Amino acid sequence: MACALCESNKKRGGYINANAQTFPPYKTTDINVYENGLVRRMDESDWNPSRHKLLLFYPETNTPVCASEMGAVNNWIDKFDELDCDVYSITTDPIGMVKQWYEENEDLKDPKYKALSSFMLTSRMGLLYNERAKRASVFITKEGDVVTQEHFLKVGRSLSELHRMMFAYTTGSYCAEGWHDPSDGFLSDNN
């Protein structure tokens, strides 16, 4: 049995189905990718419609909070992969600056995820403030449901919490506060 409040929020638009699984995402054409030491334009193979997505928007390169978050993603990438979830970091900074930041910062070298640069994507998703990306997490399910969560600018996100939330969104499970172990019984709509 599903939570009545959750179902009510779904109907009222707490979840937005924005056809987010189409490519290019949100009809933007300016998306550049840094991956495996190379810079290139994003193409259809970068946006697999059969996988969930977590978009991690961050305000700018060369800052300690952003570096700590993006560096921590590598430690969690396998856990997100187990949920069939692709992770992307996104900023409005030019892709050359992103590449340099990743290559010069020991915690960021060799990301196991795609680092993106896009002003239009950030703008079209309503995550632009003073020409910079807001610190925000966007969860996109395979079905196209989109959940956006904005974070305080000066406080880094918890990858553990983002993983807990993605688990709930992608499995239909209930995840009580403090939950972290899928074997503890919160795995069905009957709880």
Backbone bond lengths (Angstrom), bond angles and torsions (degrees), N, CA, C in turn:
res aa  C-N    CA-C-N  psi(-1)  N-CA   C-N-CA  omega(-1)  CA-C   N-CA-C  phi
1 M - - - 1.441 - - 1.517 109.07 -
2 A 1.296 117.05 128.32 1.457 121.48 -177.35 1.521 110.45 -81.40
3 C 1.304 115.57 153.73 1.457 122.86 176.69 1.529 109.35 -65.54
4 A 1.335 117.77 126.85 1.464 122.05 -176.90 1.517 111.74 -61.91
5 L 1.337 117.78 -39.18 1.469 120.88 179.24 1.524 110.88 -65.89
6 C 1.330 117.28 -41.13 1.469 120.93 178.39 1.521 110.78 -61.23
7 E 1.337 116.03 -45.65 1.464 119.97 179.70 1.524 111.16 -64.80
8 S 1.328 116.57 -38.36 1.459 121.29 178.37 1.529 110.30 -63.94
9 N 1.334 116.90 -44.63 1.467 120.68 178.29 1.518 111.19 -61.79
10 K 1.323 116.94 -37.79 1.460 120.93 179.30 1.530 110.48 -61.25
11 K 1.330 115.87 -44.00 1.461 120.78 -179.12 1.522 112.02 -69.86
12 R 1.333 117.71 -33.36 1.465 121.60 -178.48 1.520 112.04 -80.99
13 G 1.302 118.17 -7.94 1.455 119.29 178.97 1.510 113.78 103.76
14 G 1.342 117.93 13.73 1.457 119.91 174.24 1.522 110.05 -60.84
15 Y 1.308 115.79 -24.96 1.453 122.89 173.27 1.522 105.61 -114.58
16 I 1.297 117.49 137.46 1.464 121.33 -177.01 1.516 108.22 -114.93
17 N 1.312 116.89 121.28 1.451 119.13 173.96 1.516 107.05 -93.03
18 A 1.314 115.97 104.24 1.455 121.35 -173.93 1.525 111.82 -109.59
19 N 1.340 116.38 23.39 1.456 120.35 -175.44 1.524 110.10 50.01
20 A 1.323 115.32 44.49 1.455 122.17 -172.67 1.518 113.44 -73.44
21 Q 1.298 117.71 -5.89 1.450 119.23 -178.88 1.527 112.33 -88.01
22 T 1.306 117.92 -2.91 1.456 120.36 179.73 1.517 110.62 -80.36
23 F 1.309 115.99 160.53 1.457 120.95 177.82 1.511 108.94 -121.03
24 P 1.324 119.96 139.29 1.466 124.72 -2.21 1.519 110.88 -73.52
25 P 1.328 116.08 152.17 1.457 118.94 -176.96 1.524 111.12 -60.83
26 Y 1.304 115.41 127.70 1.452 122.47 178.27 1.518 112.38 54.96
27 K 1.341 115.87 32.27 1.466 123.06 174.81 1.524 113.20 52.95
28 T 1.307 116.78 42.34 1.457 120.53 175.85 1.511 109.62 -107.01
29 T 1.306 115.03 143.78 1.468 120.02 -176.33 1.521 112.55 -118.24
30 D 1.329 117.63 2.76 1.465 120.11 -176.10 1.522 113.08 -101.40
31 I 1.315 118.76 17.91 1.464 120.77 -173.77 1.529 110.12 -81.12
32 N 1.333 114.37 121.88 1.463 121.65 175.58 1.516 108.76 -109.01
33 V 1.328 115.72 148.00 1.463 122.28 -175.45 1.523 109.78 -120.72
34 Y 1.330 115.31 136.77 1.466 121.23 167.18 1.519 105.98 -111.95
35 E 1.333 115.55 120.36 1.469 121.07 -178.46 1.517 108.56 -155.99
36 N 1.322 116.42 135.30 1.463 122.46 178.13 1.530 112.47 53.65
37 G 1.338 116.23 38.49 1.458 121.28 177.17 1.511 115.02 78.55
38 L 1.327 117.51 1.71 1.466 120.94 -176.97 1.524 111.12 -116.76
39 V 1.328 114.61 152.18 1.455 122.26 175.08 1.516 107.78 -112.09
40 R 1.334 116.49 135.44 1.461 121.01 179.79 1.519 109.41 -158.58
41 R 1.313 115.85 169.64 1.465 121.06 174.24 1.523 108.50 -76.19
42 M 1.301 116.61 146.83 1.456 121.08 176.36 1.524 108.77 -70.66
43 D 1.329 115.66 139.03 1.458 119.50 176.37 1.523 109.82 -129.17
44 E 1.298 115.48 178.12 1.459 121.89 -173.70 1.527 113.56 -57.00
45 S 1.318 117.52 -31.83 1.465 120.18 -178.57 1.533 112.24 -68.99
46 D 1.323 117.58 -16.21 1.461 121.63 178.61 1.527 113.01 -81.11
47 W 1.315 117.68 -10.61 1.469 122.22 -172.85 1.521 108.76 -127.79
48 N 1.316 116.94 82.04 1.454 123.03 -176.11 1.531 110.41 -77.81
49 P 1.328 118.49 112.31 1.466 120.66 -176.73 1.531 113.75 -68.17
50 S 1.327 118.44 -12.55 1.462 119.88 -179.22 1.535 112.02 -93.87
51 R 1.339 117.27 9.42 1.473 121.04 178.39 1.526 109.95 -125.27
52 H 1.331 115.41 150.75 1.459 121.56 173.03 1.527 107.70 -71.56
53 K 1.343 115.21 164.93 1.463 119.42 -179.88 1.512 110.52 -137.41
54 L 1.320 114.75 146.63 1.458 122.37 170.85 1.517 106.41 -126.25
55 L 1.328 116.36 115.08 1.455 122.55 179.23 1.528 107.65 -101.33
56 L 1.320 116.39 120.25 1.459 121.59 -179.15 1.526 109.04 -106.87
57 F 1.318 116.27 98.25 1.456 121.36 178.05 1.521 109.11 -81.99
58 Y 1.327 116.72 135.83 1.462 120.55 177.08 1.528 109.60 -137.45
59 P 1.354 117.29 149.02 1.463 121.36 -170.43 1.531 115.87 -64.91
60 E 1.316 117.79 -44.75 1.467 116.93 -177.62 1.521 111.89 -165.33
61 T 1.318 114.15 158.36 1.453 121.08 176.40 1.531 109.79 -75.66
62 N 1.304 115.40 169.53 1.470 122.78 174.71 1.523 113.74 62.14
63 T 1.322 116.53 33.33 1.459 121.11 173.94 1.527 108.67 -125.12
64 P 1.323 117.76 147.39 1.469 119.48 -175.08 1.526 114.62 -66.13
65 V 1.338 118.30 -37.87 1.465 119.57 -178.71 1.526 109.83 -67.17
66 C 1.332 116.81 -46.96 1.467 120.06 -179.87 1.527 110.93 -62.77
67 A 1.324 117.03 -40.52 1.466 120.57 179.27 1.527 110.93 -63.63
68 S 1.338 117.21 -40.01 1.467 119.08 -179.07 1.529 110.57 -65.94
69 E 1.329 116.89 -39.50 1.466 120.05 179.28 1.522 111.44 -67.15
70 M 1.320 116.85 -53.07 1.461 120.40 -175.55 1.526 111.25 -66.67
71 G 1.319 116.99 -31.58 1.464 120.23 175.43 1.516 111.88 -67.99
72 A 1.327 116.98 -34.77 1.473 121.29 -179.42 1.523 112.27 -71.95
73 V 1.321 117.82 -22.62 1.467 120.29 -178.01 1.530 110.73 -58.32
74 N 1.335 117.51 -41.27 1.469 119.84 179.68 1.521 112.20 -56.38
75 N 1.332 117.29 -34.45 1.467 120.85 179.68 1.526 112.68 -70.99
76 W 1.321 117.24 -19.27 1.459 122.27 -176.43 1.524 113.62 -110.48
77 I 1.311 117.63 -7.25 1.461 120.76 -170.55 1.532 112.35 -59.07
78 D 1.320 118.20 -37.19 1.472 120.57 179.46 1.524 111.41 -66.09
79 K 1.329 117.50 -36.13 1.472 121.42 178.06 1.532 110.55 -65.74
80 F 1.343 117.14 -40.07 1.459 119.86 177.52 1.528 110.49 -69.59
81 D 1.323 116.89 -36.40 1.463 121.06 178.22 1.527 110.92 -62.07
82 E 1.327 117.25 -36.26 1.469 121.22 176.76 1.529 111.69 -61.13
83 L 1.333 116.79 -24.52 1.467 121.83 178.28 1.526 111.38 -94.25
84 D 1.333 117.53 13.66 1.471 122.30 -175.91 1.517 110.66 56.60
85 C 1.323 116.21 45.47 1.458 121.76 -175.59 1.525 110.89 -121.83
86 D 1.326 115.95 123.66 1.464 121.92 172.26 1.514 108.60 -88.52
87 V 1.332 116.71 139.98 1.459 122.17 -179.75 1.522 108.69 -114.62
88 Y 1.337 115.47 136.50 1.460 122.48 178.74 1.528 108.03 -130.28
89 S 1.323 117.31 137.78 1.461 120.25 168.44 1.521 106.56 -100.07
90 I 1.341 116.60 143.09 1.465 119.85 -174.29 1.522 110.31 -140.02
91 T 1.322 115.59 132.74 1.450 122.68 175.04 1.523 109.14 -139.45
92 T 1.320 115.94 166.55 1.463 119.93 175.01 1.529 110.98 -92.45
93 D 1.329 117.90 -6.30 1.465 119.97 177.86 1.522 110.16 -60.99
94 P 1.338 118.09 149.68 1.466 120.89 178.53 1.534 110.74 -59.26
95 I 1.320 115.82 146.48 1.469 120.65 -175.34 1.527 112.52 -60.91
96 G 1.319 118.14 -31.77 1.465 120.47 176.74 1.515 111.66 -62.76
97 M 1.324 116.57 -38.39 1.459 121.49 177.38 1.521 110.30 -68.27
98 V 1.326 117.05 -39.25 1.465 121.61 177.51 1.529 109.71 -61.78
99 K 1.313 116.81 -47.81 1.470 121.91 -179.98 1.527 110.83 -58.00
100 Q 1.324 116.21 -47.73 1.465 120.78 -179.20 1.525 111.05 -62.16
101 W 1.327 116.80 -42.88 1.461 121.65 179.87 1.524 110.74 -60.98
102 Y 1.324 116.53 -47.08 1.469 120.30 179.57 1.526 111.50 -63.60
103 E 1.310 117.34 -40.72 1.466 120.53 -176.71 1.525 113.08 -73.83
104 E 1.321 117.70 -29.14 1.467 120.91 -176.37 1.521 113.60 -93.09
105 N 1.323 118.30 -12.08 1.452 122.09 -177.19 1.531 108.68 -104.12
106 E 1.305 116.28 116.66 1.472 121.96 -175.50 1.533 112.55 -56.18
107 D 1.336 117.66 -36.88 1.465 121.08 -179.12 1.527 112.75 -72.78
108 L 1.322 117.21 -16.66 1.460 120.80 -175.61 1.528 113.74 -105.58
109 K 1.312 117.65 -12.15 1.462 120.12 -176.28 1.516 111.98 -55.93
110 D 1.314 115.32 142.72 1.464 123.03 176.33 1.530 113.44 54.95
111 P 1.332 117.70 58.16 1.469 118.71 178.30 1.524 111.08 -63.35
112 K 1.326 115.88 142.61 1.463 121.80 178.66 1.527 110.81 -92.83
113 Y 1.301 116.44 16.51 1.454 123.77 -179.86 1.529 107.52 -136.97
114 K 1.307 116.69 170.95 1.454 121.31 -179.90 1.524 109.73 -90.01
115 A 1.327 116.18 129.31 1.464 122.41 174.67 1.524 106.88 -98.81
116 L 1.333 116.01 123.40 1.461 120.95 -174.98 1.520 111.25 -113.07
117 S 1.317 114.19 152.54 1.457 122.63 171.91 1.517 107.11 -127.04
118 S 1.347 116.47 122.17 1.455 119.50 179.65 1.524 110.63 -163.21
119 F 1.308 115.61 120.96 1.455 120.72 174.43 1.529 109.86 -78.97
120 M 1.333 116.64 -43.39 1.463 120.54 -176.41 1.524 112.65 -65.35
121 L 1.322 117.93 -42.63 1.464 120.83 178.83 1.527 109.70 -59.63
122 T 1.308 116.05 -47.01 1.458 121.19 -179.98 1.526 110.74 -61.00
123 S 1.326 116.04 -45.40 1.457 121.34 -179.37 1.524 111.91 -65.20
124 R 1.323 117.82 -47.71 1.464 121.35 -176.92 1.517 113.01 -66.50
125 M 1.325 116.78 -22.96 1.467 119.46 177.27 1.525 111.40 -89.76
126 G 1.338 117.07 2.09 1.460 120.76 178.50 1.509 113.51 73.12
127 L 1.322 117.04 27.17 1.459 121.31 -175.55 1.526 112.32 -114.72
128 L 1.320 115.94 32.02 1.457 122.30 -178.83 1.524 109.21 -110.17
129 Y 1.334 116.63 133.16 1.454 121.68 176.63 1.520 107.63 -141.78
130 N 1.321 117.15 120.80 1.469 121.88 -178.41 1.528 112.09 53.01
131 E 1.313 115.69 43.83 1.479 122.64 177.53 1.528 113.68 68.49
132 R 1.315 119.43 9.90 1.467 124.01 178.46 1.528 108.25 -120.08
133 A 1.302 115.81 157.26 1.467 119.76 173.73 1.526 109.03 -72.07
134 K 1.314 116.07 141.67 1.458 120.12 170.70 1.527 107.34 -73.23
135 R 1.332 116.66 158.44 1.464 119.21 171.93 1.525 105.22 -79.26
136 A 1.326 116.11 109.67 1.464 120.15 -174.42 1.520 110.25 -148.05
137 S 1.320 115.11 153.36 1.460 122.78 175.07 1.518 107.02 -119.38
138 V 1.323 116.69 130.34 1.456 121.56 179.04 1.526 107.84 -121.22
139 F 1.320 115.59 118.31 1.457 122.66 177.80 1.521 107.55 -96.91
140 I 1.311 117.87 128.17 1.460 122.22 177.63 1.522 107.81 -126.99
141 T 1.322 116.14 118.96 1.461 119.51 -179.83 1.528 109.80 -84.05
142 K 1.325 115.21 165.93 1.467 120.72 176.89 1.518 111.19 -56.72
143 E 1.323 116.07 -31.38 1.462 121.38 -178.06 1.524 112.29 -78.82
144 G 1.341 116.85 -7.89 1.456 120.64 178.51 1.512 115.10 96.52
145 D 1.337 118.25 3.74 1.464 119.79 175.26 1.523 108.61 -70.04
146 V 1.323 116.37 138.08 1.460 122.15 -177.07 1.522 108.82 -123.00
147 V 1.323 116.09 127.27 1.452 121.98 175.06 1.523 107.15 -123.41
148 T 1.333 115.97 122.02 1.461 121.60 -178.58 1.519 109.48 -109.84
149 Q 1.316 115.15 135.15 1.456 120.83 179.86 1.527 107.48 -131.50
150 E 1.331 117.14 119.90 1.460 120.78 177.39 1.519 109.04 -93.88
151 H 1.339 115.20 147.85 1.459 122.05 -176.01 1.523 109.45 -122.97
152 F 1.308 116.72 155.18 1.450 122.11 176.86 1.524 108.68 -60.05
153 L 1.301 116.81 135.30 1.462 123.13 -172.55 1.525 113.25 -54.84
154 K 1.306 118.07 -40.93 1.469 120.88 -171.95 1.524 114.27 -94.75
155 V 1.334 117.08 6.00 1.464 120.16 -177.14 1.525 109.61 -119.29
156 G 1.324 116.63 125.23 1.460 121.31 179.51 1.520 112.10 -71.80
157 R 1.319 115.07 151.18 1.471 121.63 178.66 1.515 110.96 -78.16
158 S 1.318 115.74 157.48 1.452 122.77 174.51 1.520 108.48 -96.26
159 L 1.321 117.13 117.38 1.465 120.27 178.25 1.523 110.98 -66.24
160 S 1.317 116.95 -30.53 1.460 120.38 175.93 1.528 110.28 -61.78
161 E 1.325 116.85 -43.83 1.464 120.77 179.34 1.528 111.05 -67.92
162 L 1.326 117.59 -40.53 1.463 120.25 177.89 1.529 110.45 -62.70
163 H 1.323 117.53 -38.61 1.463 121.62 178.03 1.525 110.27 -65.80
164 R 1.320 116.86 -42.58 1.471 121.32 178.46 1.522 110.00 -59.72
165 M 1.333 116.21 -43.52 1.457 120.52 -179.52 1.525 110.95 -67.32
166 M 1.323 117.56 -43.21 1.468 120.55 179.82 1.526 109.87 -63.44
167 F 1.331 117.22 -38.02 1.460 120.05 176.73 1.524 110.03 -58.27
168 A 1.324 116.65 -46.20 1.466 120.39 -179.29 1.524 110.78 -64.49
169 Y 1.331 117.98 -45.52 1.463 121.24 -178.51 1.525 112.01 -64.00
170 T 1.321 117.19 -35.81 1.459 119.94 -172.23 1.519 114.19 -92.44
171 T 1.319 117.86 -15.10 1.466 119.64 -177.95 1.521 112.35 -114.07
172 G 1.323 118.48 -8.73 1.455 121.03 -176.45 1.511 112.03 73.11
173 S 1.326 116.95 15.14 1.459 122.03 -178.25 1.516 111.73 -83.79
174 Y 1.313 114.38 158.90 1.448 120.46 168.87 1.516 107.29 -89.24
175 C 1.295 116.81 136.92 1.461 121.25 179.14 1.514 107.88 -129.42
176 A 1.309 116.34 95.58 1.456 121.03 -179.75 1.524 110.37 -66.12
177 E 1.318 116.41 162.15 1.458 121.37 177.88 1.521 109.02 -55.21
178 G 1.306 116.00 136.67 1.447 120.55 179.07 1.520 114.35 82.98
179 W 1.327 117.19 -7.44 1.459 121.53 -179.64 1.519 110.11 -64.05
180 H 1.326 116.34 140.54 1.461 119.55 175.07 1.520 113.68 -152.72
181 D 1.307 118.19 -4.09 1.463 120.76 -174.96 1.521 110.36 -121.01
182 P 1.350 118.18 113.31 1.464 120.41 -178.83 1.527 114.36 -60.41
183 S 1.318 118.60 -14.69 1.468 119.73 -178.02 1.526 112.06 -88.00
184 D 1.342 118.45 4.23 1.460 118.79 -174.34 1.529 114.05 -89.43
185 G 1.320 118.85 8.42 1.442 119.64 171.98 1.505 116.49 100.44
186 F 1.317 118.89 0.85 1.472 120.51 179.60 1.513 110.62 -94.98
187 L 1.312 117.87 44.44 1.459 120.50 -171.21 1.517 114.92 -108.51
188 S 1.305 119.17 5.62 1.455 117.27 -178.99 1.521 110.77 -141.05
189 D 1.317 115.83 165.81 1.454 121.14 177.48 1.523 111.53 -73.32
190 N 1.322 118.93 -2.26 1.448 122.00 -177.56 1.522 113.13 -90.43
191 N 1.336 118.28 -3.11 1.467 121.14 -177.94 1.511 111.59 -93.02
